[in-house]
Amino acid sequence: MSRISNWWWKETMTLKRFLVGRPLKSTQLGEQKLNKKKALAILSSDALSSVAYGPEQILLVLITVSVSAFWYSVPIGIGVLILLLALILSYRQIIFAYPYGGGAYMVSKQNLGVYPGLVAGGSLLVDYILTVAVSVSAGTDAITSAFPSLHEHKVIIAVVFVLLLTLLNLRGVTESASILAYPVYLFVLALFILIGVGVYNIFTGSVSPDLHAPIGTPVTGMTIFLLLRAFASGSSALTGVEAISNAIPNFKDPAPNNAAKTLLAMGTLLALLFSGIVYLAYYYGITPTVEQTVVSQIAAQTFGRNFMYFFIQGTTALILILAANTGYSAFPLLAVNLAKDKFIAKMFTVRGDRLGYSNGIIFLGLLSIVLIISFQGQTEQLIPLYAVGVFIPFTLSQTGMMVKWIREKPTGWIPKLIINTIGAIICFTVTIVFFLTKFTQVWPVFVFLPLIVYLFYRIKKHYEAVGEQLRLTTSEPTVPIEGNVIILPVSGITHVVEHSLNYAKSLSAEQIIAVYIPFEKEDEIRFEEKWQKWKPDVRLVTLNSPYRSIIQPLSKFIDTVHRKASEANYQVTVVIPQFIPKKGWHNFLHNQTSFMIRTYLLYRKDVIITTVPYHLKK
């Protein structure tokens, strides 16, 4: 369809305004910034939700040895907390060093080079897509577990959740934060109650110490490799830690200070919740099962299956779904930084009606839906890929900050260097362990990362080529235009043709050539006679087309005219008559010949295409 009618356009805009909200002025951008409380909820949901499965991942590795090996979860948990501390301190430094966002991408690009930056940026883009797909699928699993009759509809339910989150984020950052903050803080409250009551029961002797093996119990078959594997699996609880450093522009001023405080608050909450769940799981002697999660078992033993149990399970399901919102917050801003550097399409830098980067939000939602449908909602096998996609940027950003401190040597740089060195070593170790222990699940990294970096490279080369060709300082000679030859394709003698012909005459062209393409000889003769009586002053060329093609004979004629015109430095302009029906659906009742001609000619060199619309009144 060549054009949408006014009615269709108005109805579309009305629906858009209903779903997304009224457009906001650019001057209202400051009102869309986040305060620390809302930012903590919207940017920490991914990291905080990982408490629901991070400790369980440790136990799933240790159980391959024996139940008595569960005591190792405590020192492994301490190791994860040390890594968390290193990451929090490092990303706090990144926030102040790179206050305009970009996180690992900016750090790696500026300190390690363009290609390490692209690896970090590409990894994070894919990781945020996986964040949405995995989080929504996990939350959907929690719902269908409670209501088994919905299990066969889990893909549809997951897709609906993605659509709702996409729509909510299109309405603006502050609006989505206002709604999503409540479930996040309810989850935090629920787990603090669970941990508090659980610890109280332990210290009052309500929990038997015989449920777990004492710390230090010798375990046959335990190896360094298994410990590293358990540590790497538990480190999946740290996914999402980098999101705040990517989303600094979303904070109210002073943005870096507010972002740094929010990061520290997130790190504190994550450390308390993670260590609490690890400790309770160890002391209660929890064994992970397919039927019931570790958090569910702890809640059942602490409260029984009463209101508090279902409150904890409900908020856990909600936080798993809403963890996807971290992707919606960080993906568009990372895309903006990549687009500004011309590695992805510039459309990602455009703000929508509600001042959010709507193209990034829509793109993220669509790709997440594709993943959910492709894997039928069974995204468990994507979790290792999801985790390794974060630890590659973690390693690169830590290494990049090391290079920055060594190169610049600012005041107090040695402690900062030590922090980043420790973080880089641990992150690199975790990444290698992931590759060694879960290669069958993470091997796609070796395929999609080079492809993504190559795509970035090709896009950059395209933008450079476009800029070089458009720049006025280039040495390409400009040929003066001495005159204009107009070609007017016609299909009959109508008001549409008359209107276009009058417009062509107003251009003061050297010559106007009307072109008629009949399929039968009789039509050619009849039309020439009518034209001679109607417009004898305008040259008519008929191009008989026995194969009923319009594009081919018209294209050949334009080539012939163009060759002759170029010798005299004349410009060839094709004026295309087109009538516009009053209602949009009327377009389906007419041939779109003018649209096809324009589409074909648009890519011809040195031919100008002008469409002259003629609006029908009924």
C-alpha positions in Angstrom: 0.0 0.0 0.0 1.5 3.3 -1.1 -0.1 5.5 1.6 -2.2 5.1 4.7 -5.4 7.1 4.8 -6.0 9.8 7.3 -8.6 7.7 9.1 -6.2 4.8 9.5 -3.5 7.1 10.7 -5.7 8.7 13.3 -6.9 5.3 14.6 -3.4 4.1 14.8 -2.3 7.1 16.7 -5.2 6.9 19.1 -4.4 3.2 19.8 -0.7 4.1 20.3 -1.6 6.9 22.7 -3.8 4.6 24.7 -1.1 1.9 25.0 2.0 4.1 25.3 0.6 7.3 26.7 0.7 10.9 25.4 3.9 12.2 23.9 6.3 14.1 26.2 8.2 17.2 25.3 12.0 17.0 25.2 12.1 19.5 28.0 10.4 16.9 30.2 13.4 14.6 30.0 14.5 15.5 33.5 11.2 14.3 34.9 11.9 10.8 33.4 15.1 10.4 35.5 15.1 7.9 38.3 15.7 8.5 42.0 17.8 6.0 44.0 14.8 4.0 45.3 13.2 3.5 41.9 16.6 2.8 40.3 17.5 0.2 42.9 14.3 -1.7 42.1 14.4 -1.4 38.3 18.2 -2.0 37.8 18.8 -4.6 40.6 15.9 -7.0 39.8 18.2 -9.2 37.7 21.0 -9.4 40.4 18.6 -9.8 43.3 16.5 -12.5 41.5 19.6 -14.6 41.1 19.5 -15.3 44.8 16.6 -17.6 43.9 18.9 -19.9 41.9 22.5 -19.0 42.6 22.9 -21.0 45.9 21.0 -23.9 44.3 23.6 -24.0 41.4 26.4 -24.5 44.0 24.5 -27.5 45.6 23.8 -29.1 42.2 27.5 -29.4 41.6 28.4 -30.5 45.2 25.7 -33.2 45.2 27.6 -35.0 42.4 30.2 -35.9 45.2 27.9 -36.5 48.2 25.5 -34.8 50.5 28.3 -34.4 53.1 30.1 -32.1 50.6 27.4 -29.5 51.1 29.5 -27.8 53.8 31.7 -26.6 51.0 28.9 -24.3 50.0 29.8 -22.0 52.9 33.5 -21.3 51.8 32.3 -21.2 48.2 29.7 -18.7 49.1 32.3 -16.6 50.9 34.4 -16.7 47.6 31.4 -15.5 45.7 31.0 -12.6 48.2 34.6 -11.7 47.7 34.1 -11.6 43.9 30.9 -9.5 44.5 32.9 -7.0 46.6 35.6 -6.7 43.9 32.9 -6.2 41.2 31.0 -3.6 43.3 34.2 -1.6 44.1 35.3 -1.9 40.4 32.0 -0.8 38.9 31.9 2.1 41.4 35.2 3.3 40.0 33.8 2.8 36.4 30.8 4.9 37.2 32.9 7.9 38.2 35.5 7.3 35.4 32.8 6.9 32.7 29.8 8.9 33.9 27.9 8.8 30.6 27.3 5.0 30.8 28.5 2.2 28.6 30.1 0.2 31.4 32.3 -2.6 30.2 32.0 -1.6 26.6 33.4 1.9 27.2 36.1 0.7 29.6 37.3 -2.1 27.2 37.1 0.1 24.1 39.1 3.0 25.6 41.7 1.0 27.4 42.1 -2.3 25.6 41.1 -1.3 22.0 38.1 -1.3 19.7 37.8 -5.1 19.3 37.9 -6.0 23.0 35.3 -3.2 23.4 33.1 -4.8 20.7 33.4 -8.2 22.3 32.3 -6.7 25.7 29.5 -4.8 24.0 28.3 -7.7 21.9 28.4 -10.1 24.9 26.2 -7.7 26.9 23.7 -7.1 24.1 23.2 -10.8 23.8 23.2 -11.3 27.5 20.4 -8.7 28.0 18.3 -10.6 25.4 19.0 -13.8 27.3 18.1 -12.0 30.6 14.6 -11.3 29.3 14.0 -14.8 27.8 15.4 -16.7 30.7 13.9 -14.6 33.5 10.4 -14.6 32.0 10.6 -18.3 31.2 11.7 -19.0 34.8 8.9 -17.0 36.2 6.4 -18.7 34.0 7.7 -22.0 35.2 7.0 -20.9 38.8 3.4 -20.0 37.8 2.7 -23.2 35.9 4.2 -25.3 38.7 1.5 -23.7 41.0 -1.2 -24.2 38.4 -0.3 -27.3 36.4 -3.3 -26.9 34.0 -1.5 -23.9 32.5 1.7 -25.8 31.7 0.8 -26.5 28.0 0.3 -22.7 27.6 3.6 -21.7 29.1 5.0 -20.3 25.8 2.0 -18.1 25.2 2.1 -16.9 28.9 5.8 -16.1 28.6 5.3 -14.2 25.3 2.4 -12.2 26.9 4.7 -11.2 29.8 7.4 -10.0 27.4 4.8 -8.0 25.5 3.5 -6.4 28.8 7.0 -5.6 29.9 7.8 -4.1 26.5 4.7 -2.0 26.6 5.3 -0.9 30.2 8.9 0.2 29.3 7.6 2.1 26.2 5.5 4.1 28.5 8.6 5.5 30.1 11.3 4.7 32.6 9.7 6.4 35.6 6.3 4.8 35.0 7.7 1.3 34.7 9.9 1.9 37.8 6.9 3.1 39.8 5.0 -0.1 39.1 7.8 -2.6 39.3 9.3 -1.3 42.5 6.7 -2.8 44.7 7.2 -6.5 43.7 11.0 -6.1 44.0 10.9 -4.7 47.5 8.3 -7.2 48.5 10.7 -10.0 47.4 13.5 -8.4 49.4 11.2 -8.1 52.5 10.0 -11.7 52.1 13.6 -13.1 51.9 14.7 -11.0 54.9 11.8 -12.4 56.9 12.7 -15.9 55.8 16.4 -15.5 56.6 15.6 -13.7 59.9 13.2 -16.4 61.2 15.4 -19.2 59.9 18.5 -17.8 61.7 16.4 -17.2 64.8 15.2 -20.9 64.7 18.8 -22.1 64.4 20.1 -20.0 67.3 17.2 -21.0 69.6 17.8 -24.7 68.8 14.7 -25.3 66.8 16.7 -26.8 63.9 18.6 -30.0 64.6 22.4 -29.7 63.9 22.3 -33.3 62.7 20.7 -32.2 59.4 24.1 -31.1 58.0 27.7 -32.3 58.0 30.0 -30.2 60.2 32.3 -27.8 58.4 35.6 -29.5 57.7 34.2 -33.0 57.4 36.5 -34.9 55.0 34.8 -35.7 51.7 36.1 -38.4 49.4 36.3 -37.5 45.8 36.4 -33.7 46.2 38.8 -32.0 43.8 39.9 -28.5 43.1 38.2 -28.7 39.7 34.9 -29.5 41.3 35.3 -26.7 43.8 36.0 -24.3 40.9 33.0 -25.6 39.0 30.8 -25.1 42.0 32.2 -21.6 42.5 31.6 -20.7 38.8 28.0 -22.0 39.1 27.4 -20.0 42.2 28.8 -16.9 40.5 25.8 -16.9 38.2 24.2 -15.0 41.1 26.3 -12.0 40.1 24.6 -11.5 36.7 23.2 -8.1 36.4 25.7 -6.4 38.7 27.0 -4.3 35.7 23.6 -3.0 34.7 23.8 0.2 36.9 27.1 1.3 35.2 25.5 1.0 31.8 22.4 3.0 32.9 23.9 6.1 34.5 22.1 8.5 32.2 18.8 7.2 33.7 19.6 8.7 37.1 18.7 12.1 38.4 21.6 14.5 38.9 24.1 14.1 40.2 23.9 10.9 38.2 27.3 9.4 39.0 26.9 9.9 42.8 23.3 8.5 42.8 24.4 5.5 40.6 27.3 4.8 42.9 25.1 4.8 46.0 22.5 2.6 44.3 25.3 0.2 43.3 26.5 -0.1 46.9 22.9 -0.6 48.1 22.4 -3.4 45.6 25.7 -5.0 46.5 24.8 -4.9 50.2 21.3 -6.4 49.6 22.7 -9.1 47.3 25.4 -10.0 49.8 23.0 -10.3 52.7 20.4 -12.3 50.8 22.9 -14.6 49.1 24.8 -15.4 52.2 21.6 -15.9 54.2 20.2 -18.4 51.7 23.5 -20.3 51.4 23.8 -20.5 55.2 20.2 -21.7 55.7 20.4 -24.2 52.9 23.6 -25.7 54.5 22.3 -25.7 58.1 18.9 -27.2 57.0 20.6 -29.8 55.0 18.6 -28.9 51.9 19.1 -31.2 48.9 18.0 -29.7 45.5 15.3 -31.6 43.7 13.6 -31.2 40.4 10.2 -30.9 42.1 11.1 -28.1 44.5 13.6 -25.3 44.6 16.0 -24.7 47.4 14.2 -21.5 48.5 10.9 -23.3 48.5 12.3 -26.1 50.7 13.8 -23.5 53.2 10.4 -21.7 53.3 8.5 -24.9 53.8 10.8 -26.0 56.7 10.7 -22.5 58.3 7.0 -21.7 58.1 5.3 -24.8 56.8 2.9 -24.4 53.9 1.0 -21.4 55.2 0.5 -17.8 54.1 4.2 -16.9 54.5 5.3 -19.8 52.3 3.0 -18.8 49.5 4.0 -15.1 50.0 7.7 -16.0 49.5 6.9 -18.2 46.5 4.7 -15.6 44.9 7.2 -12.8 45.3 10.0 -15.1 44.0 8.0 -15.9 40.9 7.4 -12.1 40.4 11.0 -11.2 40.8 12.1 -13.8 38.3 9.8 -12.3 35.7 10.6 -8.7 36.6 14.4 -9.5 36.4 13.8 -9.1 32.7 13.3 -5.4 33.3 17.0 -5.0 34.0 17.5 -5.9 30.3 15.0 -3.3 29.3 16.8 -0.7 31.3 20.4 -1.4 30.2 20.0 -2.8 26.7 18.8 0.5 25.1 21.5 2.6 26.7 24.3 0.2 25.7 22.8 0.2 22.2 22.9 4.1 22.2 26.7 4.0 23.0 27.3 1.5 20.2 25.2 3.5 17.8 27.0 6.7 18.6 30.2 5.0 17.7 28.5 3.8 14.4 28.7 0.1 15.2 24.9 -0.5 15.1 22.1 1.4 13.4 21.6 5.0 14.3 17.9 4.4 14.9 18.9 3.2 18.4 19.8 6.8 19.4 16.3 8.1 18.7 14.0 8.8 21.7 10.4 7.8 21.4 7.2 9.6 22.4 7.8 8.9 26.1 11.5 10.0 25.8 12.8 6.4 26.2 14.9 4.7 23.5 11.9 2.9 22.1 13.6 1.2 19.2 16.0 -0.6 21.6 13.1 -1.6 23.8 11.1 -3.0 20.9 14.1 -4.8 19.4 14.9 -6.4 22.7 11.3 -7.6 23.2 11.1 -9.1 19.7 14.4 -11.0 19.9 13.4 -12.3 23.4 10.1 -13.6 22.0 12.0 -15.3 19.2 14.2 -17.1 21.8 11.3 -18.1 23.9 9.4 -19.6 21.0 12.5 -21.2 19.5 13.2 -23.0 22.8 9.5 -23.5 23.7 10.1 -21.8 27.0 12.7 -24.4 28.0 15.6 -22.0 28.5 17.4 -23.8 31.3 20.2 -24.7 28.8 20.7 -21.0 28.2 21.6 -20.2 31.8 25.4 -21.1 31.4 25.5 -19.1 28.2 23.7 -16.3 30.0 26.3 -16.4 32.8 29.4 -16.6 30.6 28.0 -13.8 28.5 28.4 -11.6 31.6 31.7 -12.8 32.8 33.5 -12.1 29.5 32.6 -8.3 29.9 33.4 -8.6 33.6 36.9 -9.8 32.8 37.5 -7.3 30.1 36.2 -4.3 32.2 38.4 -5.3 35.1 41.4 -5.7 32.8 40.6 -2.4 31.1 40.6 -0.6 34.5 43.9 -2.2 35.4 45.4 -0.7 32.2 43.8 2.7 32.9 45.4 2.9 36.4 48.8 1.8 35.2 48.7 4.2 32.2 47.3 7.3 34.1 48.7 6.7 37.6 46.3 9.0 39.4 46.4 9.7 43.2 45.7 6.6 45.1 45.8 4.3 42.0 47.6 1.4 43.7 44.6 0.2 45.8 42.4 0.6 42.8 44.8 -1.5 40.7 44.8 -4.2 43.4 41.0 -4.3 43.5 40.7 -4.6 39.7 43.6 -7.1 39.5 41.8 -9.4 42.0 38.6 -9.0 40.2 40.1 -9.7 36.8 41.8 -12.9 38.0 38.7 -14.2 39.6 36.4 -13.3 36.6 38.9 -14.9 34.2 39.0 -18.0 36.3 35.2 -18.3 36.3 35.0 -17.7 32.6 37.6 -20.5 31.9 35.8 -22.9 34.3 32.6 -22.3 32.5 34.2 -23.1 29.2 35.8 -26.2 30.5 32.9 -27.6 32.5 29.9 -26.5 30.3 31.4 -26.4 26.9 28.4 -28.3 25.3 26.2 -25.4 26.5 28.4 -22.4 26.0 30.1 -23.3 22.7 27.7 -20.9 20.8 29.8 -18.1 22.2 32.6 -19.0 19.8 30.1 -18.6 16.9 27.9 -15.6 17.7 30.6 -13.4 19.2 32.8 -13.3 16.1 29.7 -12.9 14.0 28.5 -10.0 16.1 31.9 -8.3 16.0 32.1 -8.8 12.2 28.6 -7.3 11.9 29.7 -4.3 14.0 32.7 -3.9 11.7 30.6 -4.0 8.5 28.1 -1.5 9.9 31.0 0.8 10.8 32.6 0.5 7.4 29.2 1.3 5.8 28.8 4.5 7.9 32.4 5.5 7.0 31.7 5.0 3.3 28.5 7.0 3.5 30.2 9.8 5.3 33.1 9.9 2.9 30.7 10.1 -0.1 28.5 12.8 1.4 31.3 15.0 2.7 31.7 18.2 0.7 35.5 18.1 1.0 35.7 15.0 -1.2 37.4 15.5 -4.6 34.4 14.0 -6.5 33.6 16.6 -9.3 30.1 18.1 -9.4 28.5 18.3 -12.9 26.4 21.4 -13.4 22.8 20.8 -14.5 22.0 22.7 -17.7 18.4 21.7 -18.1 15.7 19.1 -17.3 14.0 16.4 -19.3 10.8 15.1 -17.8 9.4 11.6 -18.4 5.8 11.2 -17.5 4.4 7.6 -17.5 0.7 7.6 -18.3 -2.0 4.9 -18.3 -4.9 7.0 -19.7 -6.3 10.5 -20.1 -7.6 11.4 -16.7 -7.5 14.2 -14.1 -4.6 12.4 -12.4 -2.5 12.6 -15.6 -3.7 16.2 -16.2 -2.7 17.2 -12.7 0.8 15.7 -13.1 1.2 17.2 -16.5 0.5 20.7 -15.2 3.0 20.2 -12.5 5.6 19.0 -15.0 5.0 22.1 -17.1 5.6 24.3 -14.1 9.2 23.0 -13.8 10.2 24.8 -17.0 11.7 21.7 -18.5 13.5 21.5 -21.8 11.3 18.7 -22.8 8.3 16.7 -21.5 7.8 13.2 -22.8 4.7 11.3 -22.0 5.2 7.5 -22.1 2.3 5.1 -22.7 2.9 1.3 -22.6 0.1 -0.6 -24.3 -0.2 -4.4 -24.4 -2.1 -4.5 -27.7 -1.6 -2.8 -31.0 -5.2 -1.6 -31.1 -4.8 0.1 -27.7 -1.7 1.9 -29.0 -3.5 3.3 -32.1 -6.6 4.5 -30.1 -4.5 6.2 -27.4 -2.3 8.0 -29.8 -5.4 9.4 -31.6 -6.9 10.6 -28.2 -3.6 12.1 -27.1 -3.2 14.0 -30.3 -6.6 15.6 -29.8 -6.1 16.3 -26.1 -2.4 17.4 -25.8 -0.9 17.8 -29.2 1.9 20.1 -27.7 3.2 17.3 -25.5 5.3 14.6 -27.1 3.9 11.1 -26.7 6.0 7.9 -26.9 4.3 4.6 -27.0 6.2 1.5 -26.1 4.4 -1.7 -27.1 4.9 -4.5 -24.5 3.8 -7.9 -25.9 4.9 -9.6 -22.7 2.7 -7.2 -20.6 5.6 -5.7 -18.6 5.6 -2.1 -17.7 8.9 -1.8 -15.8 11.1 -3.3 -18.5 10.2 -1.2 -21.5 10.0 2.0 -19.3 13.4 1.3 -17.9 15.0 0.8 -21.3 13.5 4.0 -22.5 14.7 5.9 -19.5 18.2 4.5 -20.1 18.1 5.8 -23.7 16.9 9.3 -22.7 19.4 9.4 -19.9 22.4 8.7 -22.1 21.4 11.4 -24.5 20.6 13.9 -21.8 23.8 13.4 -19.9 25.8 14.4 -23.0 24.2 17.9 -22.7 24.3 17.9 -18.8 20.6 17.6 -18.6 18.9 16.0 -15.6 16.2 13.3 -16.2 13.2 13.5 -13.9 10.5 10.9 -13.8 7.2 12.3 -12.7 4.8 9.6 -11.5 1.1 10.3 -11.4 -0.7 8.6 -8.5 -4.2 8.9 -7.2 -4.8 8.5 -3.4 -8.1 6.8 -2.4 -10.1 8.4 0.4 -10.1 5.3 2.5 -7.0 3.2 3.2 -8.7 -0.2 2.4 -9.5 1.1 -1.1 -5.8 0.7 -2.0 -6.3 -3.1 -2.1 -8.8 -2.6 -5.0 -6.3 -0.9 -7.3 -3.0 -1.9 -9.0 0.0 -0.4 -7.3 1.8 0.3 -10.6 3.0 3.7 -9.5 4.4 2.3 -6.3 6.3 -0.5 -8.2 7.7 2.0 -10.7 8.9 4.3 -8.0 10.5 1.5 -6.0 12.3 0.2 -9.1 13.6 3.6 -10.2 14.6 4.7 -6.7 17.9 2.9 -6.9 18.7 4.1 -10.4 21.7 6.4 -10.7 21.1 10.1 -11.6 17.4 9.7 -12.1 15.1 11.9 -10.0 11.7 10.5 -9.1 8.8 12.8 -8.2 5.4 11.5 -7.2 2.4 13.8 -7.8 -0.5 12.7 -5.6 -4.1 13.3 -6.7 -6.5 12.9 -3.8 -9.9 11.3 -4.5 -12.9 12.8 -2.6 -15.1 9.8 -2.3 
